[in-house]
Amino acid sequence: MQETPTPSIGPVGLDPVRAEQDLIRLATAGDESAFYDLAIEQLCGQITAAATVVLDFPAMHRDLLTCLAAEAGQEDRSALLRAADLGRAALDRMRTDAPNDYQILVDARSRVTHQVQRSIDALQIAAGFRWKLRLQSAAFVISCVLTAAGMSLYRSPETSALMGVIVSVPLGLMAGFLAPIARDIVAVVNRARKA
């Protein structure tokens, strides 16, 4: 019986598990729980700090570089790795002997750096949006359920069940929109207490 090969994800030879382990090692000294327990702003800050190391020493972090700069051109990533393989002395000679080639490497590093920064920003924006959407959805559902339960428990005999639903849905919507505001107010009050 012949086994079906597993489709590869990303460029050939890329190991996303090794890239993730490398990121966690660089960001939180290998503490996976601490890494994934960070708030999104702190998480992205740690990824940015790790990305600086990756860009300075790309040959030591090839898989992580490929993941962080996935949207950068393959030519630019290859140029960055070539520059790392050349070494500092060869780059210094190239700067004076072949300034055009040196400028190509500098430009490639700049494009990769910008792409890595945009990728981290995109992660932060997407995670923040999803978190806000889930919070509002949960606030809406919980408010509807609590209002419906309250209406059914304390409903007068002349009030119908349909009336409970009619009241529950608008109250749930209002709570869904007000939940982020209430959360922000609580955060401000907590910060004021600590100050």
C-alpha positions in Angstrom: 0.0 0.0 0.0 1.4 3.4 -1.0 1.2 6.3 1.4 -0.2 9.6 0.2 2.4 12.4 0.7 1.3 15.1 3.1 0.9 18.4 1.3 3.6 20.9 2.4 2.6 24.3 3.8 4.6 27.2 2.5 8.0 27.0 0.9 9.7 23.7 0.5 11.7 22.8 3.6 9.8 25.3 5.8 9.1 23.8 9.3 6.4 25.9 10.9 6.7 24.0 14.2 10.4 24.9 14.4 9.5 28.5 13.5 7.0 28.7 16.3 9.4 27.2 18.8 12.1 29.6 17.7 9.7 32.6 18.1 8.6 31.4 21.6 12.3 30.9 22.6 13.2 34.4 21.4 10.1 36.1 22.8 9.7 34.4 26.2 12.8 32.3 26.7 10.9 29.2 25.6 7.9 29.6 28.0 5.0 28.7 25.7 2.3 29.3 28.3 3.6 32.8 29.1 3.8 33.6 25.3 0.2 32.6 24.5 -1.1 34.2 27.7 0.1 37.7 26.8 -2.4 40.4 25.8 -2.4 40.9 22.1 -0.5 44.2 22.4 2.2 42.6 24.5 2.3 39.5 22.3 2.9 41.7 19.2 5.5 43.6 21.1 7.4 40.4 21.9 7.1 39.3 18.3 8.5 42.6 17.1 11.4 42.2 19.5 12.0 38.7 18.2 11.7 39.9 14.6 14.6 42.3 15.3 16.8 39.4 16.2 15.6 37.4 13.2 16.4 40.3 10.8 19.9 40.8 12.4 20.7 37.1 12.3 18.5 35.6 9.5 20.7 32.6 8.9 20.1 31.4 12.4 16.3 31.8 12.1 15.5 30.8 8.5 12.1 29.2 9.2 11.0 32.1 11.4 12.1 34.6 8.8 10.1 32.8 6.2 7.0 32.8 8.4 7.3 36.4 9.5 8.1 37.7 6.0 5.8 35.4 4.1 4.4 38.3 2.0 7.9 39.6 1.2 9.4 38.5 -2.1 11.4 35.3 -2.2 14.2 37.3 -3.9 14.3 39.7 -1.0 14.4 36.9 1.6 17.1 35.1 -0.3 19.2 38.3 -0.6 18.9 38.8 3.2 20.1 35.2 3.7 22.9 35.7 1.2 24.1 38.8 3.0 24.0 36.9 6.3 26.1 34.1 4.7 28.7 36.6 3.4 29.6 37.9 6.8 30.4 41.4 8.1 33.8 41.7 6.5 32.6 40.7 3.0 29.7 43.1 3.3 32.1 45.9 4.3 34.2 45.1 1.2 31.1 45.0 -1.0 30.1 48.4 0.2 33.3 49.9 -1.3 34.0 47.5 -4.1 30.4 46.9 -5.4 28.1 49.7 -4.1 25.3 48.7 -6.5 25.2 45.1 -5.2 25.5 46.4 -1.6 22.5 48.8 -2.2 20.5 45.8 -3.6 21.0 44.0 -0.3 20.2 47.1 1.8 17.0 47.6 -0.2 16.0 44.0 0.2 16.5 44.1 3.9 14.4 47.3 4.1 11.6 45.7 2.2 11.7 42.5 4.3 11.7 44.6 7.5 8.7 46.7 6.4 6.8 43.5 5.4 7.5 41.9 8.8 6.3 45.0 10.6 3.1 45.1 8.5 2.5 41.4 9.2 2.8 41.9 12.9 0.5 45.0 12.7 -2.0 42.9 10.7 -2.0 40.2 13.4 -2.7 42.8 16.1 -5.5 44.4 14.1 -7.2 41.1 13.2 -6.9 39.7 16.7 -8.3 42.9 18.2 -11.2 43.0 15.8 -12.1 39.3 16.4 -11.9 39.8 20.2 -14.1 42.8 20.1 -16.6 41.0 17.8 -16.7 38.0 20.1 -17.1 40.2 23.2 -20.1 42.1 21.6 -21.7 38.8 20.5 -21.3 37.3 23.9 -22.7 40.4 25.6 -25.7 40.3 23.2 -26.5 36.6 23.7 -26.0 36.8 27.5 -28.2 39.9 27.8 -30.9 38.4 25.7 -30.9 35.2 27.8 -30.9 37.1 31.1 -33.6 39.5 30.0 -35.8 36.7 28.7 -35.2 34.7 31.9 -36.1 37.8 34.0 -39.2 38.5 31.9 -40.4 34.9 32.2 -39.9 34.9 36.0 -41.5 38.2 36.7 -44.0 38.5 33.9 -47.5 39.5 34.8 -50.3 37.2 33.6 -51.4 39.6 30.9 -47.9 39.9 29.4 -47.3 37.3 26.6 -44.1 35.3 25.9 -43.9 37.2 22.6 -43.7 40.5 24.5 -40.7 39.0 26.5 -38.9 38.3 23.2 -39.7 41.7 21.8 -38.2 43.3 24.9 -35.2 40.9 25.2 -33.8 41.4 21.7 -33.5 45.3 21.8 -32.0 45.1 25.3 -29.5 42.5 24.2 -28.5 44.6 21.2 -28.1 47.7 23.4 -26.0 45.7 25.9 -23.9 44.3 23.0 -23.0 47.8 21.9 -22.5 49.1 25.5 -20.3 46.2 26.7 -17.0 47.5 25.2 -17.8 51.0 26.7 -18.5 49.5 30.1 -15.2 47.5 29.9 -13.3 50.6 29.0 -14.8 52.5 31.9 -13.9 49.7 34.3 -10.3 49.7 33.0 -10.1 53.5 33.5 -11.4 53.2 37.1 -8.9 50.4 37.9 -6.0 52.4 36.5 -7.2 55.4 38.6 -7.2 53.3 41.7 -3.7 52.1 41.1 -2.4 55.7 40.5 
